[in-house]
């Protein structure tokens, strides 16, 4: 019997799977057991065709493939390569002892070439943790090389692997694929006027806070939201690796390059609950996980399905999302920054007497009631975006550049990193109440305002978190009364509520 290691995936965790191959007496058959899905079950035909393309044939015996542990669901075409290697080892084409020290994943073409698969980066890290070597497709060798100093065989096809193990060919070790290029985003200097919205955007970037932009069509809500990523600092090495692992599992890691900039995701308002929070037949990560340590922009917020919006409440609070199935419970990281935009009503012109519809104010109430109170309670800043007059739009000088604002944001984030330490919160948006140092008069003012405005415990804590970010931007060590006042002004500027 021959053995080859591979991996199944539970979230971004690589779960070891042993591929056991036994060729014994009996009627000719090729059986795959161990709870395989349809893609794994079809691998027997791809393996048979790949061997035939190299001039090899399966022996006229009973070939049994067992994927252990047998009670773990095996999904995906990446089991093609370990099954083929195990069969070749059982046929004594490859050395069994040497193959047993490798983990492998890759999809086979009918001609024996290896196609890229999802999850190579977490598989390489899992192999390094278990002191195994890794075999993967040549196009993903650079992605696997990020795992560190482990032996990686990145082969273009099955024949090159056979030649390598038999000593007639040497596969060169791959180098890390490099860093992903930062997308060319628009600059904040193109935003004319809207000083209040610009200020809210800077505060949100400094502390990682959620923000809601409310205004009529064409006021500039989407323009502001798409400029937020340009204000955020680069990801830390640990966060970059975690984000890259999520994108690798989702099959969206471009060229195996490590993601160093905060991701920006903007799903359409027709997205389902599974598309947002994760799920589907194979429990893939959703938009909240693909936006981990980055920005999730939801334009036309009331138009999203109500169940999809309500499903955001738990990951917004805990920073993770769990996809529950009858056979498994899979958890993905989901620490994202929500940026939402909406019109004040269905017609979009509530408050403009010359343009609003005849259903005012019922039109605005119906639109805003599509967003629940618990979801709004998790939004830290709400800004009424007023349209800029054409005269100001054409004659006003350019605003402050994204680079200038990003410098202040980076200084504020550096202060937070020094305050909370390596094992603490990544930003003010994740800080607990005891970590927020506040002046006595500011504390009394915050308590009185929370009582008068009937803030929930969550709303009170989130208000102080925003005030902490305002103080960090000002370079002040403690939260002042004016910081709390500004945070309260942003929290309660929601028309119709």
N, C-alpha and C positions, 0 to 999 in steps of 0.2 A: 504494500500500500504506500502511496506517495502522499505527501502533505505540502500544501502551500498556504501561506497566510494571505488574508485580504481584510477588508473592512466593510461594515455596514455603517450607516450614519443615523445617529439620534440627535437631531438638531445639528450643532456644529461639532459634536463629539464623535470621534471615530471609534466604533465598537469592533473589537477584533473578531474575525471569523476565520475558522480553519476549513480549508477546502481539502477534503479527503477523497482520494481516488483509489478505487480498487478494481482491478481487472481479474476476473475469475472465470471458472468454468460455468457453462450455461448457454442458453440460446443467445445469439447476438442481440444485444440491446444497449442502449445508451440512456441511462436513467439519472435524473437529477432530483435529489430529495433534500429535505431540510428547510421546508417552508419557502420555496422560491416563488416570486411573482412571475407574471407571464414573460417579461423581458429576460429573466434569468432562465426560465424554462426553454426559451427559444435559443439560448446560447449553444445548445448541443448541435443545432444545425449550422450555426456560424463556425463552431469549432471544427466540425466535420468538413466543411467546405474549405476552411483555412488550411487544414492538414492536407487535403487533397490538392490544393494549389501548390504545395511544396513537394508533391510526389509521395506523400505518406498516406497510409490508410489505417483506420482503426482495426485492431485485431478482431477476428470473428468470435468474440467472446462477450461476456456480460460486463459492461463498463458501468460502474456505480459511482456516482458523485454524491458525497454527503457534505452539506454545508452546516457545520457545527458552530454554535449551539442550534439544535434543530427547532427550538421554540421561538427563535428570533426571525421576524420576517425579513427576507433578503429581497431587496429591490434594486433595479438598475442593471444596465448592460455592462457595468465595469467588472462584473464577475467573469466575463468572457476570458480574459487573459489568465487569471489564476487557474481556471478550469483547464484551459489548454496546456498551461505549464505542468499542471498536475498529471494530465493524461500523458504528456511526453515523458515525464519522469517515471510514471508507472510503466511505460513502454521501454524504459532504459535508454531513451534518446538523450535525456538530461540527467545529471547526477542528483540522486534523491537527497543526499545529505546536504549538498550545497543549496539546493532549491528550498529546503526547509527553513533556511535562515533569511528568506526573502518574503516581503509582502508585495503583492502585485494588484494592480487595477488598470483596466483599459478595455476598450471595445474592439472586437475583431471585425475587419471587413472580410468579404468572401475570398479575397486574394491574399489574406494573411497580414495586411497592414493594420496598424494600430490607430484608432480614432480617439480624439480627446473625450474625456468624461468629466463629470462634475465631482468635486470633493477631493482633488489631488492634494491641496495644501493641508487640510486637516488630517488626511491619511498619512502624509509625510511626517507631520508632527507626531501622530500616533505611533508611527513606526519608530521614530527617534526615541520616544519615551519607552518603548519596549525593546530597544537595542536591536532592531531589525533593519535590514537593507530594503530598498524600495525599487520596484520595477514599474515604469509608467510609460505612456506614449512619448515620443521624442518631442512633440509640440508642447508638452507640458513639463519638460525637464526643468526649465527655468523657474516654474512655479514650485515644484517640489524642492528645489535647491534652497528655498527660504527656510527649510526645516533645520538647517545647520549641518554639522559635520557627520553626515551618514552617507553610506555608499548608495548612489542612485544610478540605475541603469535606465536611460531614456532611449528607447529603441524605436526605430521607424516601423519595424515589422517583426513578425514572429521568427523569421529566418535569421535575422541578425542576432536575436537573442540566443538561438541555438548555436550559431557560430561563435558567439562570445563565450558561452559556457564550455564549448568544445575546444577553445583556444585558437581558432582560425581567424578571429576578428576581435578587435578591442573597441568597446564603446567608450567614447570620451565622456568624463563626468561633466554634467551641465553646470552652467553658472547661473546665479540668481538673475531673474528676468529684468530687474531694475524696478524703478518706481513709476507709477502711473502719472501721466502728464496731467497737470492741473487744467481743468476745463476753462476756456476763455470766457469769463463772465462779464456782464455789463458793469459799468462803473457807477458809483453812487453820485458822482458829479453831474450825471445826466438828469438827476431829479431836481427840478426847479421848485422852489417853495417847499410847502409841506414840512415845516420845521418840526412840528409836534410829532409827526409820523417818523421823521428821520431820527429824532431823539429816542423814540420808543424802540426803533430798530437797533440803535446802538446799545441801549440797555439790555434788550433781549439777547444780543450777541455777547455782551460782556458776562452775563450770568447764565446763558443757556435756557432762557425762559420761553414759555409758550406765548404767542401773540395772535390776536384776532384783529383783522383790518376790516372796517365796515365803511362802505361808501357807495355812491352811485356808480353806474357803469362808466368806464373810462376815466375814473378819478386817479388811477395810478396804483391800485392795490397790488396787482400782479407784478408791476414794475418794481415796487418796493420789495416784495417777497423774493424775487429772483436775484436781488442784489445782496441778500443776507449772507449767502455762503462766502462771498468775497470779503466779509468782515471777520470771519471766524479764523482762528489760528489753525496751523497744521495739527494733525492727529499725533498723539504721543506714540512711541513705538509699540507699546502694548495695545493701545486702541487700534492702531493701523493693522496689526496682525489679526485682531479679533474681527474687525470689519472685513478684512480680506478673506478670512475663513468663511464668513457668511456668504460673501459674493461667490466664493469658490463652490460651496455646497449648492448655491442656486445656479451655477454654471454661467456666471456673469463676470468673472474675473478676467478682464481683457488682457490677453497675452501673458497671463501669469504675473503681471506686474502688481506690486504691492500698492494698496490704496493709501495715500498719505493726506489727501484732502477730505474734509467732511463730505459725505455723499449728500446729494440733493435729489429727492424723489418727488414727483408731482403726478400722482395717478389721476385719471379722469373721474368725474363724479359718478360715472356709471359702474365704478369698481364695486365688486361684491365684498362681503365680509371676509371670505377666505382670501381674496386678493389683498386685502388690507392687512389682516392680522396673521395670515398663514393658514395653510390647509390644503385641500384638494385630495386627490387619490393617494398621493405620495407625501402629503404633509410638508410641502415646500415652504420656505420662508416667505412671508408677505412683505408688503411695502414698509410696515413699521420696523421690520428687522433689517431690510435693505437700507433703511435710513438710520440705522444704528450709529450713534455718535455724529449724526448729521441733521439734516433738515427734512421734514415731511411737510410739503406744501399741499394743502387742500383748498383748491379754488372752488367757488360756488358751494360753500359748505352746506347750506340747507338742501341742496339737490342730491347729496349722497343718501343712500338708503339708511333709514333710521337704525336698523340693527348693526350696520357697519360702523356708524358713528358711536353707538353705545359700546361696541366691542373695543373701542380705543381707550375707554376709561381705565381698565385694569393695567395695560402696558404703560399708560401715561404716568401712573402712580408707582408701579413696581419696577419699571425698566426691563420687563421681559414679557413674553407672551407664550402661552402653553396651548398647543394643539392636541386636543384629546380625541383619541380614537378607541374603539373597542379593544384593539390589540396593542396600543402603545400610547404613551403620553410624552410628547416631544416639546421641549422648551427651547426657544430662541431668544437671544438678547434683543432688546427693543428700547434702548435708551435714546430716544429721538427728541428733537425740538420741533414742536408743532407750530406751523405758520398757516393760519386759516384766513380766508377772505370771503366776504359775502356782501350782497346788496342789502340795503335796509328794508326792502320789501320786494315782492315779485316783479313789480314794474320797474323798480330800481330808483325811483325819484321821490321817495317819502321825504317830506319837508320842503320840497320845491313846489310852491303853489301853482306855478305856471305849467308844470309838467306831470304832477302826480295824478294818479288815476282816481276815479270816482269812488273807490272802495276804501279810501283813507278814513280812519287809521287801521281799519280791519285788515287791510292788505299787509301792512307791516307786522301786525300781531301774528297773522297766520304764518308768515315766512319765518319769523324769529322763534315761534313756538315749535318749529321743527327741530330745534337744538335744545336738548334737555338742560335743566339747571345743573345737575351733577357734572355734565361735560363742561359747561361754562365755568363752573367753580374751579376747574383744573387749568383754566387759561389765566395767565398772570397779568397780561397787559391787553387792554382793548382800546383801539384807537379809531376815532371817527375821521376818515380820510375825506377831506373836502376837496372838490375839484379846483384846480388852479385856473384863474382867469386867463383868456388867450393873450391879453396884453402882458401879464407877468410871465407867461410861458415863453413868449418870444423875446422879451427884453431883459428878463432877469439874468444876472450873471450866473455862471456855473456854480453848483454847490461844492461842498467839501468832497474831496476824492475818497474813494474806498480805502486807499492806502493810508491816508491820515487817520481815518476812523479806526481801521484795523490795528494801527499802532497803539491807540488808546485801549482798544479791546484786549490786545495781547498783554499790555501792562496790567490790566485788571485781572486777566486770567492768571498771570504770573503771581500776583498777590494772593489769589485764591489757592494756587498750588502750594505756596509757602505756608499759608494758614492751615490748610487741612492735611498736608503731608501726602506721602505716596499712597498710603492705604486709605485715605479719606475720600470725601466726595470729589468728583471731577470738576464741579462748578457749584455756584451758589444755588442753582435750581435743585440740587440734590442734598443740600445741607439741612441738618436737623435744627430745631429751634434753639437748643442749648449752645450751638456753635455760632449763633448770630449775636455778636456783642453789640449792645445797644445802650445809648445814654439814658440816664434815669428819666429826664423830661420827655425824651422821644418814646420811651416805653409807656409812660403814662398817657401820652397823646395817642399812641397806637391802640392801647386798651380802650380808651374812651371812644375813639372812632369806630373800633370793631363792635362795641356795644351799641352805639347809635345806628350804625349801618347794618347791624345784625349779620356780621360776617361769621361764617362757619369756622371751625378750628382749622380746617385746611386753608380757607381763604385768608385767615389771620396769618398763618405761617407763610403762605406764598407772598403775601404783601410784604412781610419783613425780609423775605429772600430778595425781592425786587429792590427794596430799600438798601439792602446790603450791596447789591450790584451798583446802585447809584452812588453809594459812598465809596466803593472801590474805584469808580471812574473819576471821582473827585479827589482820590488819594487820601481819604480820611480813614482813620483806624476804627472808629465806632460809628454806628448808625445815628444820624442826627434827626432832629424833629423835621427839618425840611426834606430830608430823604424819605421819611415816612409819608409826608404830605404829598410828595410827587408820586410815590408808589400808589397811594390811595386814589389819586386823581386818574391815573391810568387804569386802575382796576375797575372803576365804576362809570366810565364814560361809554356806556352801551345804550344806544337809543332804544326806547321802548321797554326798558327794564329798570 
